[in-house]
Amino acid sequence: MAGNWVDYTLGEIASFAYGKMPTSNLLSIGAYPTFSGYKYQYKYPEYNCDKGDVIVVARGVGGTGDVKIVKERCYLTNLSIKITLDNKKADNLYFYYKHLNSNLRHLDSGSAQSQITINDLSRIAITLPPLAEQKAIASILGALDDKIELNRKMNATLEAMARALFKSWFVDFDPVRAKLDGGKPIGMDDDTAALFPDSFQESSLGHIPMGWKATTLSACIGFRSGFSFKSQDWQDSGVPVVKIGSVKPGIIDLSQVSYVSEEIAHQAARYRLSTGDMLIGMTGYVGEVGLVPPSDNLPLLNQRVGKFVMEKPGTESLAFWYCTTRQPEFKAFVEARSHGTAQANVSGEAIMEFPLVAPSPAILDAFNRECQPMLDRILSNHAESRTLATLRDTLLPKLLSGELSTSSESE
């Protein structure tokens, strides 16, 4: 460590303020979200924190001691403490990264009510490099996180665009209604517009476009459950296995997996997943659907996680089926057919009973041409973010310890 690093107690370089309990009759009024330290929530007419401020979660369950950077102007509630650092000695973002992995959970009193106090914070010993070095380190790590956040926002936008187009074509039937009224579908070329009918027909699902079919998911695509691994199969590393906790909305979380040996993986080889496979949770948070992201070590499928199989002729359009299963109506349908008191469970058969209106294969293809590139970009962005996060986590301890210098000068 460089000799010009300086030792302080946090109380010597910072002031502190407890967040405050919002006035209940003012909740949902105003322009600023309340922020507990866990999540941004209700709107409020006042604020006591600005974007870029540092806070530490002081009470609660599972997060006491976590240091966070405030993302937007907000009203900090009484579950957290605001830390105002002396900006001539300490940089907010550097302080955040310094405690990103180690956090301040060791300060938790361990009493029945998890808690950290201002007195606890003021006694923390902290060693800091020169302010310029702090800012340089924060800039490097912040640039990586900024790109990760940009990818997250881009993915949210891309999915919203695909789902909006799905709703327009296959829920509201906007192109059909436009032609029925003697007009032309908005934002659609002539060849695509010609694929849509100009009238409706009666069906078991109500009025649907002429020539389309009222059907179910099971009549269109297939479904497969995962392999039944044994408790003794699990180990600390090896071939990843997607379990219930891995199934997150939109993208499967490959950081939340278990592992089996290559020998066990060979026995379960037919359950090996591929990039872009569409999975659904069947236990716990049932009905969540996500795509398998790119990976150098593609996972296996565990029991109680289902995989949708698009193998029937004319149903290969992943974008259409992804948007179908990402509708709120689909998740509500699956939840309504789940059972169990301690933990919700649903069968593959129940999932596949979901009713839908199936268009012609030509319209499926047209939708896929529009939206499959969006899904491909989502998967690509996610893979890039995982690479950037790995790089950040590798650099972080080396930069914070002084092992890796930000200076370009040779030693």
C-alpha positions in Angstrom: 0.0 0.0 0.0 1.3 3.5 -0.9 2.8 5.5 1.9 0.5 8.5 1.4 -2.6 6.7 2.4 -4.2 8.3 5.6 -5.9 6.6 8.5 -9.2 8.1 9.9 -12.2 7.2 11.8 -15.4 7.7 9.8 -16.6 10.3 12.3 -13.5 12.5 11.5 -14.4 12.8 7.8 -18.2 12.5 7.8 -21.5 13.6 9.4 -24.5 11.5 9.7 -28.3 11.8 9.7 -31.0 9.3 10.3 -33.7 9.0 7.7 -37.2 9.9 8.9 -40.5 8.1 9.0 -42.7 9.6 6.2 -46.0 11.2 7.2 -48.6 8.5 6.3 -51.2 10.9 4.9 -48.7 12.4 2.5 -47.6 9.1 0.9 -48.3 8.8 -2.8 -48.4 12.6 -3.0 -45.5 14.6 -4.6 -42.6 14.1 -7.0 -40.0 12.2 -4.9 -39.9 8.4 -4.1 -39.4 7.3 -0.6 -36.2 5.1 -0.2 -35.8 2.7 2.7 -32.4 1.6 1.6 -34.0 -1.6 0.2 -36.2 -0.1 -2.5 -37.7 3.1 -3.9 -41.4 3.2 -3.3 -44.1 5.7 -2.6 -44.1 9.2 -4.0 -43.6 12.0 -1.4 -43.7 15.8 -1.4 -40.3 16.3 0.2 -36.8 15.0 -0.2 -33.8 14.6 2.1 -31.3 12.9 -0.2 -29.9 13.7 -3.6 -28.6 11.5 -6.4 -25.1 10.4 -5.6 -25.5 10.6 -1.8 -24.2 7.7 0.3 -26.5 5.8 2.7 -26.1 2.7 4.9 -29.1 0.4 5.7 -29.4 0.7 9.5 -32.3 -1.6 10.2 -34.4 -4.4 8.5 -34.0 -7.9 7.4 -31.1 -9.2 5.4 -29.5 -6.0 4.4 -28.4 -4.1 7.6 -24.9 -2.7 6.9 -25.2 -2.5 3.1 -23.8 0.7 1.7 -25.6 2.2 -1.3 -25.4 5.2 -3.7 -28.7 7.1 -4.0 -29.9 6.8 -7.6 -32.3 9.7 -7.6 -33.5 12.6 -5.4 -35.7 10.9 -2.7 -37.0 10.9 0.9 -34.8 8.6 3.0 -36.9 6.7 5.6 -35.9 5.7 9.1 -34.5 2.3 8.0 -31.3 4.0 6.8 -28.6 6.6 7.7 -27.3 9.2 5.3 -23.5 9.6 5.4 -22.2 13.0 4.3 -18.5 12.7 3.6 -16.0 15.6 3.7 -15.5 16.0 -0.1 -12.0 17.3 0.4 -10.9 14.0 1.9 -13.3 11.3 0.6 -15.2 10.5 -2.6 -18.7 9.2 -2.3 -18.4 6.7 -5.1 -15.0 5.4 -3.8 -16.5 4.9 -0.4 -19.4 2.9 -2.0 -17.1 0.6 -3.9 -14.8 0.2 -0.8 -17.8 -1.3 1.0 -19.5 -3.0 -1.9 -18.4 -6.5 -1.1 -17.3 -6.3 2.6 -20.2 -3.8 3.5 -20.7 -2.8 7.1 -22.8 -5.8 8.3 -20.2 -6.5 11.0 -21.5 -3.5 12.8 -25.0 -5.1 13.3 -25.6 -5.3 17.1 -26.9 -8.8 16.7 -29.9 -8.0 18.9 -33.4 -9.2 18.1 -33.9 -6.1 16.1 -31.1 -5.8 13.6 -29.6 -2.3 13.9 -26.7 0.0 13.2 -26.4 3.4 15.0 -24.6 6.6 14.1 -22.2 5.9 17.1 -21.3 2.6 15.4 -20.6 4.3 12.1 -18.5 7.1 13.6 -16.0 4.6 15.1 -15.2 2.8 11.9 -11.5 2.9 11.0 -10.9 3.7 7.3 -7.7 4.1 5.4 -7.9 6.3 2.3 -5.6 7.1 -0.6 -5.3 10.6 -1.9 -8.5 12.1 -3.2 -7.3 12.1 -6.8 -6.6 8.4 -6.5 -10.0 7.8 -5.0 -11.7 9.6 -7.9 -9.6 7.7 -10.5 -10.6 4.3 -9.0 -14.2 5.3 -8.7 -14.1 6.5 -12.3 -12.8 3.1 -13.6 -15.3 1.1 -11.6 -18.1 3.5 -12.2 -17.6 3.4 -16.0 -18.1 -0.4 -15.9 -21.3 -0.1 -13.8 -22.6 2.7 -16.0 -22.3 0.4 -19.0 -24.0 -2.4 -17.1 -26.8 -0.1 -16.2 -27.1 1.2 -19.7 -27.4 -2.4 -20.9 -30.1 -3.1 -18.3 -32.1 0.0 -19.4 -31.6 -0.9 -23.1 -32.9 -4.5 -22.4 -35.9 -3.1 -20.6 -36.7 -0.9 -23.6 -36.2 -3.7 -26.1 -38.5 -6.0 -24.2 -41.1 -3.3 -23.8 -41.0 -2.7 -27.6 -41.4 -6.3 -28.4 -44.3 -6.7 -25.9 -46.0 -3.6 -27.2 -45.9 -4.9 -30.8 -47.2 -8.2 -29.6 -50.1 -6.6 -27.8 -50.9 -4.5 -30.8 -50.9 -7.4 -33.3 -52.2 -10.3 -31.2 -54.2 -8.9 -28.3 -55.8 -5.6 -29.6 -55.7 -6.8 -33.2 -54.9 -3.2 -34.4 -53.9 -4.2 -37.9 -57.2 -6.0 -38.5 -59.2 -3.1 -37.0 -57.4 -0.6 -39.2 -58.2 -2.7 -42.4 -61.8 -3.2 -41.2 -62.1 0.6 -41.0 -60.8 0.9 -44.5 -57.4 2.3 -43.4 -53.8 1.0 -43.5 -52.1 -0.5 -40.4 -49.8 2.2 -38.9 -46.1 1.7 -39.2 -46.4 -1.4 -41.3 -45.2 -2.1 -44.9 -47.6 -3.2 -47.6 -46.4 -6.9 -47.7 -46.8 -7.3 -43.9 -50.2 -5.5 -43.9 -51.4 -7.9 -46.6 -51.0 -10.8 -44.3 -53.7 -9.6 -41.9 -57.4 -10.2 -42.5 -59.9 -7.4 -42.7 -62.6 -9.0 -40.6 -63.4 -10.9 -37.4 -65.1 -14.2 -36.6 -66.7 -15.7 -33.5 -64.7 -18.1 -31.4 -64.5 -19.6 -27.9 -62.3 -16.7 -27.0 -64.6 -14.1 -28.4 -64.1 -12.1 -31.6 -60.8 -13.0 -33.3 -59.4 -12.2 -36.7 -60.8 -14.2 -39.6 -58.9 -17.4 -40.3 -57.0 -17.3 -36.9 -57.6 -20.1 -34.4 -58.7 -20.2 -30.8 -56.4 -22.8 -29.3 -54.1 -23.6 -26.3 -50.4 -23.5 -25.7 -50.2 -27.3 -25.7 -51.6 -27.5 -29.3 -48.9 -25.2 -30.6 -45.6 -26.0 -28.7 -44.2 -28.7 -26.4 -43.1 -28.8 -22.8 -40.4 -30.7 -20.9 -39.6 -30.9 -17.2 -36.1 -31.1 -15.9 -34.0 -34.0 -14.6 -34.5 -35.3 -11.1 -31.0 -34.9 -9.5 -30.3 -36.5 -6.2 -29.2 -34.6 -3.1 -25.8 -36.3 -3.2 -25.2 -35.1 -6.7 -24.7 -31.5 -5.7 -21.1 -30.1 -5.4 -19.4 -26.7 -5.2 -18.4 -26.5 -8.8 -18.7 -28.3 -12.1 -21.6 -28.3 -14.6 -24.2 -25.7 -13.6 -27.9 -26.7 -13.1 -30.8 -24.3 -13.4 -33.0 -24.6 -10.3 -36.1 -22.7 -9.2 -34.0 -19.9 -7.7 -32.4 -19.3 -11.1 -35.6 -18.5 -12.9 -35.9 -14.7 -13.0 -38.3 -12.7 -15.2 -36.8 -12.2 -18.6 -33.3 -13.8 -18.2 -32.3 -16.9 -16.3 -29.8 -15.9 -13.5 -26.8 -18.2 -14.0 -25.2 -16.8 -10.9 -27.8 -18.6 -8.9 -27.2 -22.2 -9.8 -26.0 -25.4 -8.3 -23.4 -27.8 -9.7 -22.9 -31.5 -10.6 -20.0 -33.5 -11.8 -19.2 -34.2 -15.4 -20.2 -37.8 -14.8 -23.7 -36.9 -13.5 -24.0 -34.3 -16.3 -23.4 -37.1 -18.9 -26.3 -39.1 -17.4 -28.5 -36.0 -17.8 -27.1 -35.0 -21.2 -30.6 -34.7 -22.8 -31.4 -32.0 -20.3 -28.5 -29.7 -21.4 -29.8 -26.3 -22.2 -29.0 -23.9 -25.1 -28.7 -20.2 -25.4 -32.2 -18.8 -25.9 -34.1 -21.7 -24.4 -37.3 -20.5 -22.7 -37.8 -21.7 -19.1 -40.6 -21.4 -16.6 -40.7 -21.8 -12.8 -43.1 -24.5 -11.6 -42.6 -24.1 -7.8 -42.5 -21.0 -5.6 -42.9 -18.0 -7.8 -44.7 -19.9 -10.5 -45.2 -18.6 -14.0 -42.0 -16.6 -14.2 -40.4 -17.0 -17.7 -36.8 -16.3 -18.7 -34.4 -17.0 -21.5 -31.1 -18.9 -21.0 -28.3 -16.4 -21.6 -25.1 -17.1 -23.5 -22.5 -19.0 -21.4 -19.3 -20.9 -21.9 -20.7 -23.5 -19.5 -24.3 -24.1 -20.5 -26.4 -25.5 -17.7 -28.6 -28.5 -17.2 -32.4 -28.3 -16.4 -33.5 -29.4 -12.9 -36.9 -30.8 -12.0 -39.7 -28.2 -11.2 -38.3 -26.0 -13.9 -40.0 -26.4 -17.3 -38.7 -25.8 -20.8 -40.9 -24.8 -23.7 -40.1 -26.7 -26.8 -40.7 -25.1 -30.2 -40.4 -28.1 -32.6 -43.7 -28.2 -34.3 -43.7 -26.9 -37.9 -44.7 -23.3 -38.1 -44.2 -22.6 -34.4 -40.5 -21.9 -34.4 -40.9 -18.2 -33.7 -39.3 -17.7 -30.3 -40.3 -14.1 -30.1 -44.0 -14.8 -30.4 -43.9 -17.5 -27.6 -41.7 -15.4 -25.4 -44.1 -12.4 -25.6 -47.0 -14.8 -25.1 -45.6 -16.1 -21.8 -44.4 -12.7 -20.6 -47.9 -11.3 -20.7 -49.4 -10.5 -17.2 -52.4 -12.6 -18.2 -50.2 -15.7 -18.7 -48.6 -15.4 -15.2 -52.0 -14.8 -13.6 -53.4 -17.9 -15.4 -50.5 -20.1 -14.1 -50.8 -18.7 -10.6 -54.5 -19.4 -10.6 -53.9 -23.1 -11.4 -51.2 -23.6 -8.9 -51.8 -25.4 -5.6 -50.0 -25.9 -2.3 -50.2 -24.0 1.0 -46.5 -23.7 2.1 -45.3 -23.3 -1.5 -47.1 -22.9 -4.8 -46.8 -25.7 -7.3 -48.1 -26.0 -10.8 -48.0 -28.9 -13.3 -46.8 -28.7 -16.9 -50.2 -29.8 -18.0 -51.9 -26.9 -16.3 -49.4 -24.4 -17.7 -50.0 -25.7 -21.3 -53.8 -25.2 -21.0 -53.2 -21.5 -21.4 -55.7 -20.3 -24.1 -54.5 -18.1 -27.0 -55.3 -16.9 -30.5 -52.9 -18.4 -33.1 -52.3 -16.4 -36.3 -51.1 -17.8 -39.6 -47.5 -19.1 -39.8 -46.8 -16.1 -42.2 -47.7 -13.6 -39.5 -45.7 -15.5 -36.9 -42.7 -15.2 -39.3 -43.3 -11.5 -39.8 -43.5 -10.9 -36.0 -40.3 -13.0 -35.5 -38.5 -10.9 -38.2 -39.4 -7.8 -36.3 -38.7 -9.0 -32.7 -36.2 -11.8 -32.8 -33.3 -9.3 -33.3 -34.5 -7.5 -30.1 -34.3 -10.8 -28.1 -30.9 -11.5 -29.6 -29.7 -8.1 -28.6 -31.1 -8.6 -25.1 -29.2 -11.8 -24.7 -26.0 -10.2 -26.1 -26.3 -7.2 -23.8 -26.8 -9.5 -20.8 -23.7 -11.5 -21.7 -21.7 -8.3 -22.0 -22.9 -7.1 -18.6 -21.8 -10.4 -17.0 -18.4 -10.0 -18.5 -18.2 -6.4 -17.3 -19.3 -7.4 -13.8 -16.7 -10.1 -13.7 -14.0 -7.5 -14.7 -15.3 -5.0 -12.1 -15.2 -7.7 -9.4 -11.7 -8.6 -10.4 -10.4 -5.1 -10.5 -12.2 -3.9 -7.3 -10.0 -5.5 -4.6 -6.8 -4.8 -6.5 -7.6 -1.1 -6.9 -8.9 -0.6 -3.4 -5.8 -2.3 -1.8 -3.4 -0.3 -3.9 -2.1 -3.5 -5.6 -3.1 -2.0 -8.9 -2.4 1.6 -9.5 -4.4 4.0 -11.6 -1.3 6.0 -12.5 0.1 5.5 -16.0 3.6 6.4 -14.9 6.1 3.6 -14.6 7.4 2.8 -11.2 
